[in-house]
Each structure stands twice: as structure tokens, then as C-alpha cells.
Amino acid sequence: MPYPKDQKIKTRARILKSATELFFRYGFQKVSISQIMKEARMTHGAFYAHFESKEALFSASFLETLRDRGRARLVKAPLSVKKLIALATSYLNLRQQENLEPAPETLLFNEIGQHDERIRPLLQNSYDHLRKLLENRITAISRLQKLDLNPGLISDRARAILASLVGAITLARMLPDETERSAILNAAQMQILALMGVQALQPAEH
């Protein structure tokens, strides 16, 4: 007997919610369909009634997160400097921070080095989304400071910020020396502040 339409929608949303939480914390490769369905408190067999593959679910999860964050930012301030510099210090401890929510930038960090051709377009989407937010923020700051930055320079600064942020997180995750990890993240924060044109702010506490 087929499920009522509203029940099918609710079931799909339940799977999507569980998958998003797991992908957000552990990344695509480390999460299995069995784990997702266990988190959703459903049988493994029910998965394929809603998604054709784990890749399809991952794509749906990312696109839903992108839509949610877009809606939220319509009524909130754009990507703040405080949020941006906090990313470099908070990301290493995501599993212990229950108050953090899935966001497009998380995909960029979690899936560094991902070679799955079905996932890479989402990485590009995540990168483009975050770069645009940075460009908007740099533009706003430059106007407040009455600086005349051309669009090409603004885009290059956004790229450099992402390179600094992602590079620092990648390197810090590889090193066992906690002191050096902290030093790398602090240096990245200061670099980000300089590129944003907000040198007066202090880096976030570790």
C-alpha cells in the first residue's frame, strides 16, 4: 500500500535532516547510508524510496542548506567579520559544538581533496557562494572606510581569504602539535583581518 503524499514528504525530510547533520560533522566519505537511516530511526531499505544514491542525498542536503542560509541572510546581517574569523578557530572542534549549524562553507572544509566528480560541482557551488559573500562584505567595509577598491581587487581579496582560511584549517588538522595548530589559526585570522581591511579587530580567543 503506497504512503500518503504528506507522509512521503515528511519521511524524505526526516532522512534529509539526519543526513545533513551527519555530513556536516563527518564529511561525505565517512558517512554511510546505514548510519543515516539509523540516525533517522528508519530501515535501510526505506532509503531508496526517496533517494537514488548517497550522492543524490548529499546534493539535496547541500542545496537545502544553501537555500536555508540564503533565506536566513535575507533578514540578518551579511557574513560578519566576527563570524568569518571565528571559522578558523571553531572548525576543528565542530563535533563538540552543538550550537553550530550546517552552512555552505562547511562543505568546503569537510570535502577538501574530494575527487568524486558528482561531488565536485557542489564544492564549486560552495566556493562561489562563500566568495560572493566575502566580496559583498569587503565592498561594504571599503565603503565605510571611504576606500575606492575596484571589483577585481575585491575579488582577489576574497580569493586570498578563502585560500588562507581553507589552507590554515587543512594544515592545522594534519598537525599533532596543538601549539603550532593554534599559531597557524591565529596567523590565518590576522591575515584575514588585514585582507578584510579590519586590522583594528583582535583575533578570536582560542
Number of C-alpha atoms within 10 A of each C-alpha: 3 6 9 8 9 9 11 14 12 11 19 18 15 18 24 23 17 19 26 24 16 19 23 24 21 14 19 20 12 10 16 14 17 14 15 25 20 14 16 19 12 15 11 14 10 13 20 11 10 16 16 10 12 18 14 13 20 21 16 16 22 24 16 17 18 19 13 14 15 15 11 12 12 9 8 10 9 15 14 13 17 13 12 16 22 17 19 25 25 18 18 15 10 17 12 11 11 8 6 12 14 19 20 25 20 19 22 20 19 20 19 14 10 15 9 11 8 13 17 15 12 19 21 12 18 21 17 15 15 20 21 14 15 25 20 17 20 22 20 14 16 17 12 9 11 9 12 9 12 9 11 9 11 20 18 14 21 24 19 16 23 19 14 19 23 20 18 22 22 16 13 21 14 9 11 9 10 11 9 13 20 16 13 18 27 20 17 24 25 18 18 26 21 15 17 21 16 16 13 8 12 12 19 17 7 9
